[in-house]
Amino acid sequence: MISSIFLARVFGVYILLADISFLIMRKNLLPQFIERFIDNLSLRYTAAMFIMLLGLVIVFGHNVWQGWPLVITIMGYIILMKGLVLFWLPTREARRFIRRVAFGKCKFIFTAGILVSILLGLYLVLQGFYLI
């Protein structure tokens, strides 16, 4: 079984670093990055495979349904679903969804998601490094 403390530290720090950089890059680099990622089918499929693999590793290696480690297990299932969606979602639909949520009328959902994710990362860091 993979240690909950180890996963909390890794995911917590990763989420904080990634989301803070998303907030910083949001207006300048992020739109170009996302457009090119969606259009590059081989890159998208490769990323989807690695994301699905990570989700499966967490689901099978950390199947804890009690206490705060439950958060990591749920994250594993969400990561697995994200990989499946990236793999199966057609390019046209993916592009339309991203434009609407990240840069269109619903961009507050994107920003709110990043802020919630930062709170999740902070919670995992605090749990992983025994600060709470």
C-alpha positions in Angstrom: 0.0 0.0 0.0 1.3 3.4 -0.9 1.8 5.7 2.1 -1.0 8.3 2.5 1.6 10.7 4.0 3.9 10.4 0.9 1.0 10.9 -1.5 -0.3 13.9 0.5 3.1 15.5 0.3 3.6 14.8 -3.4 0.1 15.8 -4.5 -0.1 18.8 -2.2 3.1 20.4 -3.3 2.4 19.6 -7.0 -1.2 21.0 -6.8 0.0 24.2 -5.2 2.9 24.7 -7.7 0.8 23.9 -10.7 -2.3 26.0 -9.7 -0.3 29.0 -8.8 1.5 28.9 -12.1 -1.9 28.5 -13.8 -3.1 31.6 -12.1 0.0 33.5 -13.1 0.0 32.3 -16.7 -3.7 32.4 -17.2 -4.0 35.4 -19.5 -0.7 35.2 -21.4 0.5 31.6 -22.0 -2.3 29.4 -20.9 -4.7 30.0 -23.8 -2.0 29.1 -26.4 -0.8 26.1 -24.4 -4.3 24.7 -24.0 -5.2 25.2 -27.7 -2.0 23.5 -28.9 -2.5 20.7 -26.4 -6.0 20.0 -27.6 -5.0 20.2 -31.2 -2.0 17.8 -30.9 -3.8 14.4 -30.8 -0.7 12.3 -30.2 0.4 14.5 -27.2 -3.2 14.4 -25.8 -3.4 10.6 -26.1 0.1 10.2 -24.5 -0.9 12.5 -21.6 -4.2 10.7 -21.3 -2.4 7.4 -21.0 -0.1 8.7 -18.2 -3.0 10.3 -16.4 -5.0 7.1 -16.6 -2.0 5.1 -15.3 -1.5 7.5 -12.4 -5.2 7.2 -11.6 -5.1 3.4 -11.7 -2.0 3.3 -9.4 -3.7 5.4 -6.8 -7.0 3.5 -7.1 -5.4 0.1 -6.7 -2.5 1.1 -4.5 -4.3 3.5 -2.1 -7.8 2.3 -1.6 -8.5 3.9 1.8 -12.0 4.9 2.6 -11.6 6.3 6.2 -10.3 9.5 7.6 -8.4 12.2 5.7 -6.7 9.6 3.3 -10.1 9.3 1.7 -9.4 12.5 -0.1 -6.4 10.9 -1.9 -8.5 7.9 -2.9 -11.2 10.2 -4.4 -8.5 12.1 -6.2 -7.3 8.8 -7.7 -10.8 8.1 -9.1 -11.1 11.7 -10.4 -7.6 11.5 -12.1 -8.7 8.2 -13.7 -11.9 9.8 -15.0 -9.9 12.8 -16.3 -7.6 10.5 -18.3 -10.6 8.6 -19.8 -12.2 11.9 -20.8 -9.0 13.2 -22.4 -8.7 9.9 -24.3 -12.3 9.7 -25.5 -13.4 13.3 -26.0 -13.2 14.3 -29.6 -11.0 17.2 -30.5 -13.8 19.5 -31.6 -15.8 18.9 -28.4 -12.7 19.3 -26.2 -11.9 22.6 -27.9 -15.4 23.9 -27.5 -15.6 22.9 -23.8 -12.2 24.5 -23.0 -13.1 27.7 -24.8 -16.4 28.0 -22.9 -15.1 27.1 -19.4 -11.5 28.5 -19.4 -11.9 31.6 -21.6 -15.5 32.2 -22.4 -18.6 33.1 -20.5 -18.0 30.5 -17.8 -14.4 31.4 -17.0 -15.3 32.0 -13.4 -15.7 28.2 -13.1 -12.1 27.8 -14.2 -10.9 30.3 -11.7 -13.1 28.9 -8.9 -11.8 25.4 -9.7 -8.2 26.6 -9.4 -8.9 28.3 -6.1 -10.7 25.1 -4.7 -7.7 23.1 -6.0 -5.3 25.4 -4.2 -7.3 24.8 -1.0 -7.1 21.0 -1.6 -3.3 21.3 -2.2 -2.9 23.3 1.0 -4.9 20.8 3.0 -2.8 17.9 1.6 0.4 19.7 2.4 -0.8 20.4 6.0 -1.8 16.8 6.4 1.3 15.4 4.8 3.8 17.4 6.8 1.9 17.0 10.1 1.0 20.6 10.4 -2.6 20.0 11.4 
